[in-house]
Amino acid sequence: MFSKETYIRRRAALKQLVGRGIVVLFGNNEAPCNYPSNSYAPMRQDSTFLYYFGQHRDGLVGVIDIDRDEEWLLGNDIDVEDIVWMGFTPSVSDLAAEVGVAKTAPMAALAKMVGSPSAEHPVHFLPPYRHDTMIQLMDLLGIHPSRQREAASLPLIQAVVKMRAVKEQQEIDAIDRACDVGYAMHTTAQRLVKPGVTERFIGGQVDGVARSLASGVSFATIFSQHGEIMHGAPSAAPLEPGRLVLCDAGCELDDYCSDHTRTMPVNGRFTQRQRDIYSIVEACHDYVLQVAKPGVKYMDVHFAVCRMMTEKLKELGLMKGNTDDALQAGAHAMFLPHGLGHMMGMDVHDMEGLGQTYVGFDDETRPNLEQFGTNCLRMGRRLQQGFVVTDEPGIYFIPALIDEWRAKGHCRDFLNYDMLEQYKDFGGIRIEDDVLITPEGCRFLGQQRIPYHPDELEAFMAVHNA
């Protein structure tokens, strides 16, 4: 939690941006796992509620009445039976005082406080993503869950995105600390990778570092020899010599996230074919530091990386033809079917639940939802000082995609399908770090860089995996 003044200032700015009406920000409730008293732990608070009200306790709602200039924290005080099982919890009024909120009420007061929405009395809420919140909204406003996302307040969404997208220094410091835990997570994996160890074992060790040094993981850890699968979960399969293994993992610390990816040779040394592809991804990853800066569209950074990747794949013979034409046709998406990166902060895909077109795009820069690969860009808008984005180029050889495009003759003027057949057993490579946009350009976050340059990575694994 930051200082009381931080939350007072943020709520005041929100009121100015939204203008009028009443803002209702739902905190999260406990989420049952397989029966009511066995909840997923620890409880994960809603990020926007945290941003403005700072408290992690379940069962809270923040209300900001802009017209009356009143702020409320609603929730029910726990009883002695809860204290027996869970220990002492401060009262709602004590929680409110910690973040500078003067008024509190039990949850039963919410409906009367909000009243009936009208043009003169708009009720602003954000798109819900949990079903219990959808039920609360339906009870409160009579809006069916199937209509709640479209009924959510655009002025509130835009105000929240405007504020949360530009990170304050204390937020940047928190992300730096989370990235330092990310270093410990990934170097743990690099120390353990060797033939015979299972994906599940190393994935579990990576998760354990996040639980030991932070609040936990920021998303389900990806650890797989099938790096061509974007979200490959750790399996019981043992690591096999000669293969690559991809680790995409991050933590949450002090309410902020990290997100890194590394790809490693299982037996500690790259084959020449692996090094050739890996070096392309490495060059694309590092190129972002040269071109990402305030005022530049991240969509342009993405395509600058795709251009570099295409040129280098042509040198290997995997692509051919005119580079501009290949990019326009989307041929590069055979190898990179996702965007270069996304916003990151309190959420690992920061604010994605509010609607990606509001977070990663704007009136000037619109998403292209028609072209394969380009339709997966999560971030395209102009960069601003204080943005935190991920830099995660990759090259993947996806057998099903190769077969489908070849059968259709798709982009045959730009892809060497005969050569691609020889790479169906390759897997995939991704290298990812978290980038802060600075006044002059950008920098990686975290004090230590997880080894990723090929010689450096091989040397690190040789020392620790002997």
Kinemage of the C-alpha trace (Angstrom):
@kinemage 1
@onewidth
@group {chain A} dominant
@subgroup {mainchain}
@vectorlist {calphas} color= white
{ca met a 1} P 0.000 0.000 0.000
{ca phe a 2} L 1.199 3.486 -0.820
{ca ser a 3} L 0.639 6.578 1.329
{ca lys a 4} L -2.837 7.815 2.186
{ca glu a 5} L -2.144 10.915 0.110
{ca thr a 6} L -1.587 8.769 -3.009
{ca tyr a 7} L -5.146 7.410 -2.921
{ca ile a 8} L -6.680 10.776 -2.040
{ca arg a 9} L -4.898 12.340 -5.012
{ca arg a 10} L -5.891 9.546 -7.386
{ca arg a 11} L -9.580 9.727 -6.458
{ca ala a 12} L -9.550 13.505 -6.843
{ca ala a 13} L -8.058 13.167 -10.324
{ca leu a 14} L -10.622 10.509 -11.234
{ca lys a 15} L -13.469 12.813 -10.240
{ca gln a 16} L -12.082 15.550 -12.469
{ca leu a 17} L -11.760 13.202 -15.437
{ca val a 18} L -15.192 11.562 -15.143
{ca gly a 19} L -16.946 14.857 -14.415
{ca arg a 20} L -20.292 13.917 -12.896
{ca gly a 21} L -22.410 11.085 -11.549
{ca ile a 22} L -21.504 8.287 -9.188
{ca val a 23} L -18.589 5.864 -9.628
{ca val a 24} L -18.917 2.333 -8.251
{ca leu a 25} L -15.711 0.279 -8.043
{ca phe a 26} L -16.176 -3.311 -6.956
{ca gly a 27} L -13.474 -5.056 -5.003
{ca asn a 28} L -13.203 -8.814 -5.396
{ca asn a 29} L -14.688 -11.490 -3.194
{ca glu a 30} L -13.130 -14.776 -2.175
{ca ala a 31} L -13.322 -17.291 -5.062
{ca pro a 32} L -14.247 -20.868 -4.062
{ca cys a 33} L -12.058 -23.572 -5.542
{ca asn a 34} L -14.123 -26.760 -5.175
{ca tyr a 35} L -16.377 -25.994 -2.198
{ca pro a 36} L -17.315 -22.735 -0.448
{ca ser a 37} L -14.759 -22.724 2.362
{ca asn a 38} L -11.837 -23.868 0.196
{ca ser a 39} L -10.954 -20.662 -1.611
{ca tyr a 40} L -8.237 -19.914 -4.101
{ca ala a 41} L -5.474 -18.282 -2.059
{ca pro a 42} L -4.313 -15.682 -1.635
{ca met a 43} L -7.352 -13.568 -2.489
{ca arg a 44} L -6.566 -11.386 -5.520
{ca gln a 45} L -8.039 -7.913 -5.245
{ca asp a 46} L -9.383 -6.073 -8.293
{ca ser a 47} L -6.564 -3.903 -9.624
{ca thr a 48} L -8.585 -0.741 -10.259
{ca phe a 49} L -10.147 -0.950 -6.791
{ca leu a 50} L -6.602 -1.277 -5.418
{ca tyr a 51} L -5.414 1.683 -7.475
{ca tyr a 52} L -7.987 4.035 -5.942
{ca phe a 53} L -8.800 2.435 -2.565
{ca gly a 54} L -5.645 0.473 -1.724
{ca gln a 55} L -7.202 -2.256 0.446
{ca his a 56} L -6.855 -6.002 -0.121
{ca arg a 57} L -9.744 -7.241 2.021
{ca asp a 58} L -12.506 -9.118 0.221
{ca gly a 59} L -16.115 -7.942 0.109
{ca leu a 60} L -15.548 -4.212 -0.357
{ca val a 61} L -16.991 -1.645 -2.767
{ca gly a 62} L -15.704 1.870 -3.291
{ca val a 63} L -18.233 4.578 -4.143
{ca ile a 64} L -17.305 8.064 -5.362
{ca asp a 65} L -20.229 10.484 -5.596
{ca ile a 66} L -18.794 13.175 -7.828
{ca asp a 67} L -21.782 15.528 -7.639
{ca arg a 68} L -21.844 15.509 -3.807
{ca asp a 69} L -18.038 15.258 -3.551
{ca glu a 70} L -18.371 12.248 -1.232
{ca glu a 71} L -16.301 9.065 -1.042
{ca trp a 72} L -17.456 5.883 0.639
{ca leu a 73} L -16.016 2.483 1.463
{ca leu a 74} L -18.755 -0.113 1.772
{ca gly a 75} L -18.391 -3.521 3.373
{ca asn a 76} L -19.484 -5.606 6.324
{ca asp a 77} L -17.348 -5.901 9.430
{ca ile a 78} L -16.369 -9.483 10.174
{ca asp a 79} L -17.789 -11.283 13.206
{ca val a 80} L -16.117 -13.309 15.940
{ca glu a 81} L -16.531 -16.615 14.073
{ca asp a 82} L -14.471 -15.232 11.196
{ca ile a 83} L -11.871 -13.979 13.667
{ca val a 84} L -11.599 -17.488 15.172
{ca trp a 85} L -10.649 -18.917 11.785
{ca met a 86} L -8.884 -16.052 10.067
{ca gly a 87} L -7.566 -13.799 12.835
{ca phe a 88} L -8.181 -10.132 13.526
{ca thr a 89} L -9.235 -7.942 10.606
{ca pro a 90} L -9.554 -4.147 10.924
{ca ser a 91} L -13.017 -2.629 10.728
{ca val a 92} L -14.224 -1.125 7.485
{ca ser a 93} L -13.963 2.330 9.031
{ca asp a 94} L -10.335 1.666 9.977
{ca leu a 95} L -9.590 0.464 6.437
{ca ala a 96} L -11.242 3.582 5.023
{ca ala a 97} L -9.241 5.888 7.284
{ca glu a 98} L -5.975 4.311 6.078
{ca val a 99} L -6.695 5.514 2.522
{ca gly a 100} L -8.321 8.846 3.374
{ca val a 101} L -11.989 7.876 2.918
{ca ala a 102} L -14.245 9.637 5.429
{ca lys a 103} L -17.503 7.702 5.045
{ca thr a 104} L -18.326 4.006 5.453
{ca ala a 105} L -21.477 1.906 5.373
{ca pro a 106} L -22.490 -1.769 5.337
{ca met a 107} L -22.995 -3.409 1.950
{ca ala a 108} L -26.790 -3.275 2.352
{ca ala a 109} L -26.615 0.515 1.906
{ca leu a 110} L -25.192 0.284 -1.621
{ca ala a 111} L -28.499 0.169 -3.531
{ca lys a 112} L -29.972 3.201 -1.776
{ca met a 113} L -26.708 5.116 -2.124
{ca val a 114} L -26.438 4.482 -5.874
{ca gly a 115} L -30.103 5.053 -6.696
{ca ser a 116} L -31.501 4.752 -10.220
{ca pro a 117} L -29.274 5.720 -13.161
{ca ser a 118} L -30.458 8.537 -15.427
{ca ala a 119} L -29.026 11.057 -17.835
{ca glu a 120} L -28.789 13.521 -14.951
{ca his a 121} L -27.473 10.872 -12.544
{ca pro a 122} L -25.146 8.500 -14.442
{ca val a 123} L -23.811 5.484 -12.578
{ca his a 124} L -20.324 4.603 -13.780
{ca phe a 125} L -18.976 1.055 -13.489
{ca leu a 126} L -16.252 -0.931 -15.222
{ca pro a 127} L -16.716 -4.105 -17.285
{ca pro a 128} L -16.976 -6.987 -14.790
{ca tyr a 129} L -14.958 -10.172 -15.250
{ca arg a 130} L -16.096 -12.232 -12.247
{ca his a 131} L -19.522 -13.799 -12.149
{ca asp a 132} L -20.247 -12.845 -8.540
{ca thr a 133} L -19.644 -9.212 -9.465
{ca met a 134} L -21.979 -9.621 -12.425
{ca ile a 135} L -24.693 -10.818 -10.045
{ca gln a 136} L -24.058 -7.848 -7.738
{ca leu a 137} L -24.372 -5.502 -10.707
{ca met a 138} L -27.578 -7.150 -11.872
{ca asp a 139} L -29.079 -6.818 -8.385
{ca leu a 140} L -27.902 -3.203 -8.155
{ca leu a 141} L -28.794 -1.849 -11.605
{ca gly a 142} L -30.990 -4.518 -13.199
{ca ile a 143} L -28.568 -5.044 -16.104
{ca his a 144} L -28.286 -8.649 -17.250
{ca pro a 145} L -24.705 -10.012 -17.207
{ca ser a 146} L -24.804 -10.494 -20.987
{ca arg a 147} L -25.219 -6.716 -21.399
{ca gln a 148} L -22.917 -5.434 -18.671
{ca arg a 149} L -19.757 -5.043 -20.733
{ca glu a 150} L -21.509 -2.902 -23.339
{ca ala a 151} L -23.272 -0.941 -20.572
{ca ala a 152} L -20.039 -0.160 -18.736
{ca ser a 153} L -19.076 3.503 -18.530
{ca leu a 154} L -16.811 4.648 -21.349
{ca pro a 155} L -15.891 7.893 -19.511
{ca leu a 156} L -14.793 5.816 -16.508
{ca ile a 157} L -12.855 3.324 -18.659
{ca gln a 158} L -11.044 6.150 -20.440
{ca ala a 159} L -10.261 7.932 -17.176
{ca val a 160} L -8.863 4.791 -15.536
{ca val a 161} L -6.744 3.938 -18.601
{ca lys a 162} L -5.406 7.501 -18.770
{ca met a 163} L -4.319 7.385 -15.143
{ca arg a 164} L -3.077 3.802 -14.817
{ca ala a 165} L -1.179 3.758 -18.123
{ca val a 166} L 1.363 6.360 -16.979
{ca lys a 167} L 3.226 4.906 -14.015
{ca glu a 168} L 4.224 7.032 -11.043
{ca gln a 169} L 7.788 6.680 -9.730
{ca gln a 170} L 6.613 4.589 -6.782
{ca glu a 171} L 4.926 2.225 -9.237
{ca ile a 172} L 8.077 2.008 -11.355
{ca asp a 173} L 10.053 1.187 -8.211
{ca ala a 174} L 7.575 -1.601 -7.406
{ca ile a 175} L 7.876 -3.071 -10.922
{ca asp a 176} L 11.672 -2.912 -10.655
{ca arg a 177} L 11.435 -4.976 -7.455
{ca ala a 178} L 9.075 -7.461 -9.116
{ca cys a 179} L 11.521 -7.815 -12.012
{ca asp a 180} L 14.285 -8.581 -9.526
{ca val a 181} L 12.178 -11.501 -8.290
{ca gly a 182} L 11.679 -12.415 -11.957
{ca tyr a 183} L 15.464 -12.661 -12.224
{ca ala a 184} L 15.507 -15.135 -9.338
{ca met a 185} L 12.674 -17.144 -10.912
{ca his a 186} L 14.291 -17.495 -14.319
{ca thr a 187} L 17.827 -18.100 -13.128
{ca thr a 188} L 16.400 -20.852 -10.913
{ca ala a 189} L 15.032 -22.484 -14.066
{ca gln a 190} L 18.327 -22.004 -15.888
{ca arg a 191} L 20.183 -23.715 -13.038
{ca leu a 192} L 17.856 -26.724 -13.131
{ca val a 193} L 17.481 -27.323 -16.870
{ca lys a 194} L 19.157 -30.555 -17.951
{ca pro a 195} L 18.075 -33.816 -19.555
{ca gly a 196} L 15.798 -36.009 -17.464
{ca val a 197} L 14.350 -33.328 -15.189
{ca thr a 198} L 10.608 -32.922 -15.774
{ca glu a 199} L 8.937 -29.750 -16.997
{ca arg a 200} L 6.582 -29.953 -14.024
{ca phe a 201} L 9.419 -30.056 -11.487
{ca ile a 202} L 11.158 -26.968 -12.848
{ca gly a 203} L 7.863 -25.121 -13.326
{ca gly a 204} L 7.040 -25.862 -9.690
{ca gln a 205} L 10.414 -24.570 -8.521
{ca val a 206} L 9.878 -21.354 -10.495
{ca asp a 207} L 6.460 -20.918 -8.872
{ca gly a 208} L 8.014 -21.566 -5.464
{ca val a 209} L 10.426 -18.660 -5.897
{ca ala a 210} L 7.485 -16.348 -6.634
{ca arg a 211} L 5.639 -17.587 -3.561
{ca ser a 212} L 8.756 -17.260 -1.397
{ca leu a 213} L 9.930 -13.813 -2.493
{ca ala a 214} L 6.663 -12.194 -3.645
{ca ser a 215} L 2.903 -12.573 -3.437
{ca gly a 216} L 2.922 -15.325 -6.043
{ca val a 217} L 2.959 -15.634 -9.814
{ca ser a 218} L 1.476 -12.920 -12.013
{ca phe a 219} L 0.069 -15.581 -14.382
{ca ala a 220} L 0.228 -19.342 -14.736
{ca thr a 221} L 3.839 -20.251 -15.469
{ca ile a 222} L 4.598 -21.429 -19.014
{ca phe a 223} L 7.391 -23.998 -19.086
{ca ser a 224} L 7.499 -26.337 -22.053
{ca gln a 225} L 9.688 -28.010 -24.648
{ca his a 226} L 6.860 -27.182 -27.048
{ca gly a 227} L 7.759 -23.513 -27.261
{ca glu a 228} L 5.662 -23.236 -30.417
{ca ile a 229} L 2.591 -23.426 -28.134
{ca met a 230} L 2.114 -19.880 -26.867
{ca his a 231} L 0.742 -20.897 -23.461
{ca gly a 232} L 2.285 -24.331 -22.946
{ca ala a 233} L 1.744 -25.524 -19.365
{ca pro a 234} L 4.408 -27.664 -17.658
{ca ser a 235} L 3.806 -31.356 -18.275
{ca ala a 236} L 5.198 -34.495 -16.668
{ca ala a 237} L 7.515 -34.986 -19.662
{ca pro a 238} L 11.256 -35.201 -18.918
{ca leu a 239} L 13.523 -32.740 -20.697
{ca glu a 240} L 15.161 -34.286 -23.738
{ca pro a 241} L 18.709 -33.566 -24.944
{ca gly a 242} L 18.877 -31.564 -28.143
{ca arg a 243} L 15.594 -29.758 -27.550
{ca leu a 244} L 14.799 -26.210 -26.490
{ca val a 245} L 12.655 -25.377 -23.468
{ca leu a 246} L 10.786 -22.089 -23.063
{ca cys a 247} L 10.045 -20.461 -19.696
{ca asp a 248} L 7.579 -17.552 -19.533
{ca ala a 249} L 6.991 -16.520 -15.922
{ca gly a 250} L 6.549 -13.539 -13.641
{ca cys a 251} L 5.553 -12.547 -10.139
{ca glu a 252} L 3.366 -10.082 -8.291
{ca leu a 253} L 5.074 -8.015 -5.601
{ca asp a 254} L 3.585 -5.027 -3.795
{ca asp a 255} L 0.618 -5.191 -6.218
{ca tyr a 256} L 2.775 -4.905 -9.370
{ca cys a 257} L 3.897 -7.517 -11.875
{ca ser a 258} L 6.882 -8.795 -13.768
{ca asp a 259} L 6.823 -10.820 -16.984
{ca his a 260} L 9.912 -12.382 -18.591
{ca thr a 261} L 10.595 -15.169 -21.064
{ca arg a 262} L 13.771 -17.116 -21.709
{ca thr a 263} L 14.459 -20.054 -24.031
{ca met a 264} L 17.208 -22.529 -23.159
{ca pro a 265} L 18.935 -25.501 -24.770
{ca val a 266} L 18.152 -28.539 -22.623
{ca asn a 267} L 21.716 -29.879 -22.689
{ca gly a 268} L 23.269 -26.447 -22.149
{ca arg a 269} L 24.502 -25.705 -25.675
{ca phe a 270} L 22.681 -24.549 -28.786
{ca thr a 271} L 22.987 -26.482 -32.005
{ca gln a 272} L 23.977 -24.324 -34.965
{ca arg a 273} L 20.408 -24.405 -36.297
{ca gln a 274} L 19.038 -23.347 -32.915
{ca arg a 275} L 21.614 -20.590 -32.553
{ca asp a 276} L 20.774 -19.241 -36.020
{ca ile a 277} L 17.106 -18.796 -35.099
{ca tyr a 278} L 17.831 -17.716 -31.543
{ca ser a 279} L 20.183 -14.966 -32.726
{ca ile a 280} L 17.411 -13.482 -34.860
{ca val a 281} L 15.070 -13.290 -31.863
{ca glu a 282} L 17.894 -11.844 -29.751
{ca ala a 283} L 18.552 -9.115 -32.337
{ca cys a 284} L 14.843 -8.243 -32.591
{ca his a 285} L 14.534 -8.103 -28.797
{ca asp a 286} L 17.503 -5.729 -28.467
{ca tyr a 287} L 16.410 -3.586 -31.420
{ca val a 288} L 13.413 -2.387 -29.403
{ca leu a 289} L 15.769 -0.440 -27.143
{ca gln a 290} L 16.852 1.595 -30.165
{ca val a 291} L 13.418 2.497 -31.548
{ca ala a 292} L 10.937 2.599 -28.646
{ca lys a 293} L 10.594 6.130 -27.240
{ca pro a 294} L 7.914 8.726 -26.475
{ca gly a 295} L 5.841 9.693 -29.493
{ca val a 296} L 6.536 6.502 -31.459
{ca lys a 297} L 3.628 4.142 -32.096
{ca tyr a 298} L 4.238 0.711 -30.615
{ca met a 299} L 2.606 -0.700 -33.728
{ca asp a 300} L 5.471 0.857 -35.704
{ca val a 301} L 7.986 -0.696 -33.306
{ca his a 302} L 6.256 -4.050 -33.843
{ca phe a 303} L 6.550 -3.802 -37.623
{ca ala a 304} L 10.145 -2.543 -37.422
{ca val a 305} L 10.921 -5.747 -35.533
{ca cys a 306} L 8.942 -7.812 -38.078
{ca arg a 307} L 10.950 -6.192 -40.880
{ca met a 308} L 14.239 -7.106 -39.205
{ca met a 309} L 12.984 -10.649 -38.586
{ca thr a 310} L 11.876 -11.049 -42.193
{ca glu a 311} L 15.205 -9.837 -43.572
{ca lys a 312} L 17.147 -12.243 -41.364
{ca leu a 313} L 14.841 -15.179 -42.147
{ca lys a 314} L 15.422 -14.440 -45.837
{ca glu a 315} L 19.152 -14.762 -45.194
{ca leu a 316} L 18.527 -18.267 -43.821
{ca gly a 317} L 16.298 -19.140 -46.777
{ca leu a 318} L 13.078 -19.559 -44.762
{ca met a 319} L 11.525 -16.458 -46.347
{ca lys a 320} L 11.903 -14.884 -49.765
{ca gly a 321} L 10.599 -12.103 -51.991
{ca asn a 322} L 10.097 -8.410 -51.356
{ca thr a 323} L 10.080 -7.587 -47.641
{ca asp a 324} L 7.460 -4.824 -47.858
{ca asp a 325} L 5.123 -7.084 -49.798
{ca ala a 326} L 5.726 -9.944 -47.357
{ca leu a 327} L 4.851 -7.748 -44.379
{ca gln a 328} L 1.739 -6.399 -46.062
{ca ala a 329} L 0.609 -9.948 -46.833
{ca gly a 330} L 1.245 -11.002 -43.223
{ca ala a 331} L 3.774 -13.692 -44.178
{ca his a 332} L 5.861 -12.928 -41.076
{ca ala a 333} L 2.961 -14.142 -38.906
{ca met a 334} L 3.919 -17.699 -39.858
{ca phe a 335} L 6.782 -17.171 -37.398
{ca leu a 336} L 5.408 -14.423 -35.114
{ca pro a 337} L 1.623 -14.820 -34.730
{ca his a 338} L 1.359 -12.426 -31.772
{ca gly a 339} L 2.164 -8.800 -31.059
{ca leu a 340} L 5.484 -7.478 -29.843
{ca gly a 341} L 4.120 -6.738 -26.389
{ca his a 342} L 1.453 -5.378 -24.091
{ca met a 343} L 1.000 -2.896 -21.277
{ca met a 344} L 2.122 -4.145 -17.867
{ca gly a 345} L 1.587 -2.891 -14.335
{ca met a 346} L -0.853 -4.001 -11.657
{ca asp a 347} L -2.067 -6.624 -14.149
{ca val a 348} L 0.415 -8.579 -16.203
{ca his a 349} L -1.706 -7.598 -19.239
{ca asp a 350} L -2.417 -4.261 -17.686
{ca met a 351} L -6.093 -3.224 -17.726
{ca glu a 352} L -6.903 -5.760 -20.452
{ca gly a 353} L -10.228 -6.442 -18.725
{ca leu a 354} L -11.333 -2.884 -19.520
{ca gly a 355} L -11.175 -3.607 -23.251
{ca gln a 356} L -7.998 -3.852 -25.289
{ca thr a 357} L -9.094 -1.222 -27.815
{ca tyr a 358} L -9.137 1.332 -24.975
{ca val a 359} L -5.831 0.221 -23.433
{ca gly a 360} L -3.531 -0.576 -26.342
{ca phe a 361} L -5.166 1.633 -28.970
{ca asp a 362} L -6.830 5.025 -29.274
{ca asp a 363} L -8.680 7.201 -31.778
{ca glu a 364} L -5.493 7.632 -33.815
{ca thr a 365} L -4.289 4.010 -33.805
{ca arg a 366} L -6.882 1.303 -34.360
{ca pro a 367} L -6.420 -2.470 -34.247
{ca asn a 368} L -6.415 -4.540 -37.437
{ca leu a 369} L -8.730 -7.421 -36.599
{ca glu a 370} L -8.743 -8.942 -40.075
{ca gln a 371} L -5.186 -10.145 -40.671
{ca phe a 372} L -3.832 -13.221 -38.891
{ca gly a 373} L -1.098 -12.244 -36.451
{ca thr a 374} L -1.781 -8.526 -36.671
{ca asn a 375} L -5.169 -9.183 -35.071
{ca cys a 376} L -3.306 -10.292 -31.919
{ca leu a 377} L -1.524 -6.983 -31.330
{ca arg a 378} L -2.386 -5.878 -27.816
{ca met a 379} L -0.466 -2.603 -28.004
{ca gly a 380} L -0.299 -0.190 -30.929
{ca arg a 381} L -0.748 3.361 -29.623
{ca arg a 382} L 1.893 6.079 -29.314
{ca leu a 383} L 4.225 5.557 -26.402
{ca gln a 384} L 4.357 8.045 -23.545
{ca gln a 385} L 6.905 8.602 -20.837
{ca gly a 386} L 5.918 6.370 -17.912
{ca phe a 387} L 4.389 3.574 -19.984
{ca val a 388} L 5.566 0.064 -19.117
{ca val a 389} L 5.349 -2.414 -22.000
{ca thr a 390} L 6.719 -5.853 -22.686
{ca asp a 391} L 9.267 -6.543 -25.417
{ca glu a 392} L 8.732 -10.163 -26.463
{ca pro a 393} L 9.561 -11.121 -30.040
{ca gly a 394} L 9.582 -14.800 -30.917
{ca ile a 395} L 9.980 -17.248 -33.758
{ca tyr a 396} L 7.798 -20.343 -33.711
{ca phe a 397} L 7.469 -23.326 -36.019
{ca ile a 398} L 3.872 -24.523 -35.647
{ca pro a 399} L 3.316 -27.728 -37.665
{ca ala a 400} L -0.451 -27.300 -38.008
{ca leu a 401} L -0.024 -23.719 -39.260
{ca ile a 402} L 2.673 -24.758 -41.739
{ca asp a 403} L 0.404 -27.514 -43.090
{ca glu a 404} L -2.660 -25.270 -43.360
{ca trp a 405} L -0.910 -22.393 -45.118
{ca arg a 406} L 0.939 -24.729 -47.469
{ca ala a 407} L -2.290 -26.512 -48.441
{ca lys a 408} L -3.902 -23.167 -49.222
{ca gly a 409} L -0.830 -21.772 -50.955
{ca his a 410} L -1.014 -18.827 -48.564
{ca cys a 411} L 1.962 -16.443 -48.904
{ca arg a 412} L 3.803 -18.971 -51.088
{ca asp a 413} L 5.667 -16.104 -52.765
{ca phe a 414} L 7.280 -15.243 -49.420
{ca leu a 415} L 7.682 -18.583 -47.583
{ca asn a 416} L 9.972 -21.478 -48.406
{ca tyr a 417} L 7.634 -24.344 -47.527
{ca asp a 418} L 10.118 -27.066 -48.443
{ca met a 419} L 12.579 -25.680 -45.920
{ca leu a 420} L 9.842 -25.122 -43.334
{ca glu a 421} L 9.097 -28.864 -43.411
{ca gln a 422} L 12.555 -29.441 -41.962
{ca tyr a 423} L 11.738 -27.222 -38.947
{ca lys a 424} L 8.500 -28.866 -37.809
{ca asp a 425} L 10.341 -30.456 -34.869
{ca phe a 426} L 12.086 -27.217 -33.865
{ca gly a 427} L 9.636 -25.792 -31.294
{ca gly a 428} L 9.751 -22.091 -30.587
{ca ile a 429} L 11.883 -19.294 -29.141
{ca arg a 430} L 10.772 -16.182 -27.279
{ca ile a 431} L 12.835 -13.630 -25.338
{ca glu a 432} L 10.929 -11.149 -23.190
{ca asp a 433} L 11.741 -8.284 -20.852
{ca asp a 434} L 9.787 -5.401 -19.375
{ca val a 435} L 10.473 -1.915 -20.741
{ca leu a 436} L 9.930 1.516 -19.187
{ca ile a 437} L 9.469 4.426 -21.596
{ca thr a 438} L 11.759 7.229 -20.415
{ca pro a 439} L 12.058 10.864 -21.559
{ca glu a 440} L 14.904 9.969 -23.940
{ca gly a 441} L 13.902 6.442 -24.994
{ca cys a 442} L 13.436 3.346 -22.887
{ca arg a 443} L 15.160 0.975 -20.475
{ca phe a 444} L 14.673 -2.543 -19.216
{ca leu a 445} L 13.210 -2.829 -15.736
{ca gly a 446} L 14.919 -4.709 -12.917
{ca gln a 447} L 18.434 -4.316 -11.580
{ca gln a 448} L 19.761 -7.589 -13.037
{ca arg a 449} L 19.358 -8.967 -16.536
{ca ile a 450} L 18.398 -12.621 -16.798
{ca pro a 451} L 21.053 -14.249 -19.058
{ca tyr a 452} L 19.873 -14.388 -22.669
{ca his a 453} L 22.753 -13.640 -25.024
{ca pro a 454} L 23.706 -17.091 -26.397
{ca asp a 455} L 27.310 -17.258 -25.148
{ca glu a 456} L 26.338 -15.745 -21.800
{ca leu a 457} L 23.457 -18.193 -21.381
{ca glu a 458} L 25.573 -21.210 -22.269
{ca ala a 459} L 28.281 -20.083 -19.841
{ca phe a 460} L 25.759 -19.565 -17.024
{ca met a 461} L 24.255 -23.013 -17.579
{ca ala a 462} L 27.700 -24.613 -17.783
{ca val a 463} L 28.676 -23.213 -14.374
{ca his a 464} L 25.434 -24.043 -12.593
{ca asn a 465} L 24.370 -27.284 -14.268
{ca ala a 466} L 27.626 -29.209 -14.069
